[in-house]
Amino acid sequence: MTVPTMSNMRFLKAKLNLYPNWNEDKKKLDCFYQFALDPKKIVLTFEKIGFEVLEIKPYDGFKGLKDEMGLLKPLLQKIYESDNLLLRVIRKSIDIIVKPFSSHMTLFILRKK
């Protein structure tokens, strides 16, 4: 199973109140993109219903970084979309480095006990 998850970067931004409050502003709610789930809560939920976790693998750290870095987003977006070999190597290298901190998605491999 893969889902968008709360990376360490997203948890930090939430703790610092850097995300808009969606509860009262209809205009902001209309711009809603997606939920990001807490990986620890996902694991606990599936363990409670009889699954065991075989592997947890965060991925797409570059996208997570790009999506969360407002000032750098235009530059990172160009790198993200580029087919240039050098930029693809740069993107992959950055992805490997930042994935533990800024992953966009997490892969959960689970098995029913």
C-alpha positions as CSV (number, residue, x, y, z in Angstrom):
1,M,0.0,0.0,0.0
2,T,1.3,3.5,-0.8
3,V,-0.1,6.7,0.6
4,P,1.0,10.3,1.0
5,T,2.5,10.5,4.5
6,M,3.5,13.1,7.1
7,S,7.3,13.2,6.7
8,N,9.5,14.7,9.3
9,M,9.5,17.9,7.3
10,R,5.7,18.0,7.3
11,F,5.5,17.3,11.0
12,L,7.9,20.2,11.7
13,K,6.0,22.6,9.5
14,A,2.7,21.5,11.2
15,K,4.3,22.0,14.6
16,L,5.4,25.5,13.6
17,N,1.9,26.3,12.3
18,L,3.1,26.8,8.8
19,Y,0.0,25.2,7.2
20,P,-3.3,27.1,6.8
21,N,-6.2,26.3,9.1
22,W,-8.8,24.6,6.8
23,N,-11.7,24.5,9.3
24,E,-13.2,27.9,8.7
25,D,-12.0,29.3,5.3
26,K,-14.1,27.9,2.4
27,K,-11.7,29.3,-0.2
28,K,-8.8,27.4,1.3
29,L,-10.9,24.3,1.5
30,D,-11.7,24.5,-2.2
31,C,-7.9,24.4,-2.8
32,F,-7.5,21.2,-0.8
33,Y,-5.0,18.8,-2.5
34,Q,-4.7,15.6,-0.4
35,F,-4.4,14.1,3.1
36,A,-1.0,13.2,4.4
37,L,-1.2,10.3,6.9
38,D,0.9,9.6,10.0
39,P,3.0,6.4,9.2
40,K,3.0,5.4,12.8
41,K,-0.8,5.5,13.0
42,I,-1.0,3.5,9.8
43,V,1.1,0.8,11.3
44,L,-0.8,0.8,14.5
45,T,-4.2,0.6,12.7
46,F,-3.1,-2.3,10.5
47,E,-1.5,-4.2,13.4
48,K,-4.8,-3.9,15.4
49,I,-6.7,-5.6,12.6
50,G,-4.3,-8.4,12.3
51,F,-1.6,-7.4,9.9
52,E,2.1,-7.6,10.4
53,V,4.4,-5.0,8.8
54,L,7.0,-6.5,6.6
55,E,8.6,-3.3,5.3
56,I,8.1,0.5,5.4
57,K,9.8,2.4,2.7
58,P,9.5,6.2,2.4
59,Y,10.1,7.5,-1.1
60,D,9.9,10.5,-3.4
61,G,11.9,12.8,-1.1
62,F,12.6,15.3,-3.9
63,K,8.9,15.8,-4.5
64,G,8.2,16.2,-0.8
65,L,11.0,18.8,-0.6
66,K,9.8,20.6,-3.7
67,D,6.2,20.7,-2.5
68,E,7.1,22.0,0.9
69,M,9.8,24.6,0.1
70,G,7.9,27.7,-1.0
71,L,10.9,29.9,-2.0
72,L,12.8,27.1,-3.8
73,K,9.7,25.5,-5.4
74,P,10.1,27.2,-8.9
75,L,13.7,26.0,-9.2
76,L,13.0,22.5,-7.8
77,Q,9.9,22.2,-10.1
78,K,12.1,22.8,-13.1
79,I,14.6,20.1,-11.9
80,Y,11.7,17.8,-11.1
81,E,10.2,18.1,-14.6
82,S,13.4,18.1,-16.6
83,D,14.4,15.2,-18.9
84,N,18.0,16.5,-19.0
85,L,20.3,13.7,-17.9
86,L,22.4,15.9,-15.6
87,L,19.3,17.3,-13.9
88,R,17.9,13.8,-13.5
89,V,21.1,12.7,-11.8
90,I,21.0,15.7,-9.5
91,R,17.3,15.1,-8.7
92,K,18.0,11.4,-7.9
93,S,21.0,12.3,-5.8
94,I,19.0,14.9,-3.8
95,D,16.2,12.4,-3.5
96,I,18.4,9.8,-1.8
97,I,19.8,12.4,0.6
98,V,16.5,14.0,1.6
99,K,14.1,11.0,1.5
100,P,14.4,10.2,5.2
101,F,13.4,13.8,6.0
102,S,11.0,14.9,3.3
103,S,9.4,11.9,1.7
104,H,6.2,12.5,-0.1
105,M,4.9,8.9,0.0
106,T,5.5,5.8,2.0
107,L,5.2,2.2,0.8
108,F,3.9,-0.2,3.4
109,I,4.3,-3.9,2.8
110,L,1.8,-5.8,5.1
111,R,0.7,-9.4,5.5
112,K,-2.4,-10.7,7.2
113,K,-1.3,-12.9,10.2
